[in-house]
Amino acid sequence: MPAAGSAPWWQPRAVLHRFVSDLVADELQRQRRGPLERPMPWPADLDLVRDLGVDSLELLALATALSEALHLHASGLEDWLLARRRLGDWVEIAEASLAQFSAALTFRTSGSSGLPKPCVHPLANLQQEVAHLATLFPQRRRVLCAVPGHHIYGFLFSVLLPAALGQPALEVVDLRGSTPAWLARGAQPGDLVIAHPDFWQAVARTVPRLPEDVVGVTSTAPCPDVVSEAVLHTGLARLVQVYGASETAGIGWRTSHTQPYALMPHWSFAEGQGALQRSLPDGTAQVFTLQDQLTHVGERAFTVGGRNDQAVQVGGINVFPARVRDVLCRHPAVADAAVRLMRPEEGARLKAFVVPRGDLDPDEVRRLVRSLVDGELATAERPKAISIGASLPRNAQGKLADWNI
């Protein structure tokens, strides 16, 4: 736990500014289903209406998202957001609210319908985890972060962890404005790099050599074995893989893909398929049922199998091929469709096989489908390869089969 008298997590203000900026950008991109024209980082005097083109409905959605995340309703200051337009004003309102209530935060994830769902976490629980994480990363001088601060992974590692490491001057560098190749010239001994598998794959491809004593962390999705092996050839001292979810926060960790995950000290196995018990700071315990299939390795370790809810990971985001298929099949030009994750040699996105209705031209159907997915689906859900055929691919037993793109 942070030492008594230590600064609250939202100070200095730059920490909260990054949190609010990341949340606003993410929510606005979700509303618009596409990238924003104004690149980050954003200054405090950025006007949400003038500079981002936010309309009244979007403003309400953004204010609701921030109020939910930081529990602004507990202080009664959430209505001030609708009366202000500057990003810096929203940061100040959040700061004033947190000074009155900061005991819990809400993070969002994707549910089985593809819609975000709220996951409430007491701050004490998050600090309990970070106290253990701090023991895994001693003598770090900077945190280099390629993930947003309002997601639970980014919050734990780029907001709470620097303070828990006991170095008040620990610098946090946002990597999202640079390509991973920047690490070749910008990384320094003692750095801790917080990223996701796609980022590490790009590091393996573009960084010839890292300085010594640079440690990496990966989470949000399983890191392919070939990526974890390749990134170590760049000179990375070690790559720590963290397993967890928005509902649970971190559960286990490992330093090699050849090893099982070790449970964090506050977790233990419970009875039931995929059930785990968490010992809470207040002395009570809570049981969670996971969406992943876990195989126990002794009393304190595990391996991870497939998901029970049929989600797949695209860019660290849970997406549901069945939902994407339902969207495709609603189009009048589509008679049937199949959606699945690309094979590793094909890419890391979804692909779709579409059966046109009637005698429609395949190129026209492909154009219509692309227009549909761009308008109806979030970026991670959009199939990037669309194949057209008279019938869905099936194997000799008549079951749906994979196809080449």
N, C-alpha and C positions, 0 to 999 in steps of 0.2 A: 504494500500500500504506500501511497505517497506520504512523505513525512508530514507530521503536524506542522501547520503554518506554511506549507508550500502553496504556491500560487494555484488558483483554480484552473481547470483545463482550458478555459476560454481566454486566458491571458498568456502572453500579450495579445492585443487586439488583432494582430495579423493572423493568429491562429483561427479566431472566429470569423474573420473576413474570408479566409480560404474555405472554411466550412460552409458559410452562407453562399458564397459564390458557386461552389461546386453543386450545392443543392439546387439553387436557382437554375443553373445551366442544365442540369440533368432533368429537372422537371419540365423546363421549357422545351428541351429537345424531345422529351416523351410526348408533350402536347402536340408538337409540330411534326413529329415523326421524321426528323432530319436534323442535320447539323445547323449550328447558329452562324450567322454571318459575322458577328463580332467575336474575334478570337479572345481567349483568356491569356493572361490574367486581366481582371477588370479593376479599374480604379474605384475609389470610394465615391467619387462624384458621378459615376455612371448612372444615367437616368433610365430606369427600366422601360418607360414608355417611349421617350425620345430616341434612345440609343439602341434598344432592343426591339422596339415596335410592339411592346406588350399591350394587348387590349384588355378590356375590363374583365372578361371571363378568365383570361390567362393570369391576370393579376390576382384574382380570387384564388385560383388554383395554386399559384406560387405561395401566397400568404398562408393558405391552408397547409401546404406541405411543410413550410418552415415552422409553423405553429405546432404541427404534429410532432416533428422531429425533436424540437427542443422543449415541448410541453409549455408553450407560452400561455396556454389557457390557465395554467396554475397560478400565474401572476396577474392575469387579467389584462395583459398588454397587447394581446394579439390583434385587436382592432386598429391599433396604431399603424400597422403595416399597410392597411388599405388607404390611409391618409398620407402616406409618404411614398416617394417615387425613387429616391436615390438609394443606391446599394449601401452606402455608408450609413444612411438613416436606419436601414433594416438591421445592420450590424449593431448599431447603438441600441435599438429596441431589444434585440436578442440579448445583448450584454446586460441591460437593465433587468430583463426578465430572469436571466440566469442568476443574477445576484440575489433574487428572491427564492427561486426554486431551480435546483440543478441535480436532483436526486435520481432522475431517470431520463433516458433518451429513447426515441423510437427510430428504428431503421426499417427500411422496406426491402422486400424481396419479391420474386415472382412466384405466384401460386400456380395450382394446376390449371387454372383458366388462362394463365398468361398475364393476369392482372396483378399489380403489386399488392402485397399484404403487409400490414404493420407488424413489427416485432419489437416489443417493449423490453428494455434492459435497464435494471437499476445500475446506476453509476458504480456502486460498490462492487457489483459482480464483474464489471469490466475491469476495474482496478485490481481485483483479485487475480484475474488472468494476466494482466500486464505485469504484476509483481513476479509471476513465474517467467514470463517472456524476457524480462530484464536479466534474469540469470543466464539465459541462452546467448545473450549478445553483449558480453562485457567489453569495455574499452572501445566502444564506438564513439566516433567524433562527430559524424554527421549522419542524417537520415536523408536518403535520396528516394523520392516517392513517385511512382508512376500510376498511382491509383487515387481516386477522389477521396477527400477527407470526410464526406458525409456518409459513405458506406462503412459498414462496421469494420471491415478489414483495414481500410485506410484510417479510420478513426483510432483504432487500437494502436496501429504501428506508427502513424505520423502525428497523432495528437497526444495520446496518453503515454506511449512508450518513451519518447524523448525525455519527459520529466521523470519517469520512473528509472531511467538510466543514471540519474543523479548528476547530470551535467547541465546546469542551467543555461549555458551558452551553446548547447547542442543545436546545430543549424539544421533546418529542414529545407531541402531543395526540391522544387517541383520539376519532375522530369518530363511532364506531358507536353511541354512546348518545344521539346527537342526530340530528335530521333535517338533510338538506343545507341547508335554509333557515337554519340556525344560522350559516352562513358570512357571511350578510349583516351580522350584528352582531358575530360573533366573529373573523372573519379580520382579519389585520393586514398592513401592507406588509412584504414580506420572507418571507411564508409560502410553504411548498412543500406542496401538497395532493396526497396519494397516494390514488388512488381507482380505480374501475372504470367502464365505460361507463354502467351503470344509475345510478350515483351522479351522474355528470356530466349525464345526462339530467334527473334530478331537480333539479340545480342550475339548469339552463337554464330549467326551468319555474317555480321558486319563488324564485330569488334575483334581485331587480331590479338590484342593482349590487354589485360587489365593490370593496374598497379597491384602490388602485393597487399595482402590483408584487407581485401574487399569481400564482404560477406553479403550474400543475397538471400531473399525470402520470396517464396512464391505461394500463392493461394488463389482462391476464387474458382479454381477448376483443377482437375488432375493434370500434373505436369508430365508429358510423355517421357518415357525413359530415355529416348534418343536425345531429347532436348536437355534433360538434366546432365547427361553424360557430355554432350557437346559444349555446354556452357562452362563446365569445369576445365575444358581445354583452353579457355581464354585466360586462365589464371585465377578465376574466382576461387577464393579460399574454401568456401563451402556454400551450398545452396540448401537452405532449410525449407522444407515443405511443410506447410501448416494445413491441417484438415479441420474444417468447421463449417458453419452455416450462419445465415443471418438470424435464424431462430435460436441458435445455441451459442454463438461466438466460437472461439477456438476450442477444439476438443483434443487434438493430438498433433504431434510433430515428428519429423524424422530428418536426418541429414543425408540420406542416400535412398534412391529408389529400390535398392536391393534389400532394404530393411523394412519391417513393419512400422507403423506409427506407434509412438509411445503416448499413452494417455497423460494429459496434464494432471497435476496432483489432485485437483478438486473434482476429477471425474472418475467414475468406476462403472463396471458393467452391472446392469440390472437384469432381472428376469424378463424374457420376452424378446422377440425378433427385432434386432436393431435398437434395443432399449438401453439407455445410459442414465446414470444417476449423477447429479451434480450436487456437491456439498457447498452450501451457500455461506457467505461471510457471517450471516446472523445465526448460524448453527443449525438451520433447517436444511432439508434436501429436496430436490425436485427431479422427477423422472421425465426424460424426453424420449420419444420414439422417432427415429431418424428415417429419412427417405432413402438413405443408402443402405445397402446390404453389407454388414460388417462380419468379418470372420475373426474370432478371438485367437490371439497368439499368446498363450499363457494368461496371467492375471492382469497384466498392465499394458498389453500391446494388441494391435489389430491390423488387418488389411481391409481395403475397401473394394467392394464389388460393384455391381450395377445399381441403378436407382429403381426404387419401387414405383415411382410415379412416371417413369418413362421420359423424364426430362433428359436433354443433352446440353452440353456446355458449348456456347459460342462466344468467344471473347470474354470468358469469365462470367457469362450470364446464362441462367437457366432458360432454355427455350423448349417448347413442346411441339414436336413435329405433327402430332395429331391435331393440334389447334391450327397450325399453318395449313394443313390439308383441308380442314373444314372451311377456312377462308377461301381457298382456291376453288373448292367444289361449289361454292355459292355463286360463282360467276356463270352466267348463261352460256358462255362459250366452252365450259369445261364439263365433260361427261364424268371423268374420274381423275384421281390424282394420287400420287404417293410422294411422301417427303421423308428424307432421312439425312443424317449427317454424312458429309463427304468422307471417303476413305483418306487416311493420312497422306497418301501420295497425290490425292486430288486437291486437297486444301483443308481448311478448318471451318467451313461454313455449311449451311444447309444446301441441299440440292432437291429438285423436284422433277417428277416425271408426270407429264400431263397428257391425258387422252382427250382430244377435241370432240366437241359435239357436232355430229353431222360431217359435212365435207369442207369444213373451214380450212383456210390456208394455214399451214403450220407456222409460218413466220408471223402472220397476223395474230394467231393465238398466243404466240410467245410475247408479242408486243402488248397485247391486252393483259396477259398475266403479269408482266413486269409493271405495268401501270397500276394494276390492282395491288400488288404487294407493296409498292412504294407508297400507296395511299392508305393502306389498311394495317400494315405491320410495322413493328419497331425494327430498327436497323439490324439487330442480331437475329431477328426472325426471318428476314428476307432471304429466300433461296437465291444463290448467286449463279447457279447453273440450272437451266430449265431445258429438259429433254422432252420431245414430242413424239408420240407414237400411237398406233392404232389400239393397243391394249397394254395394260400394266405388265411389267416384266415378272414372270413367275418361274419357279423351278419345276423339276419333273413331277413333284408331288402336288403342284398347283398352288404352292404357297408364294406369297410375294417375295421377290428376290431383288438383289442389288443390281445396279446397272452402271455402265461406264459413261463418263461425261466427255 
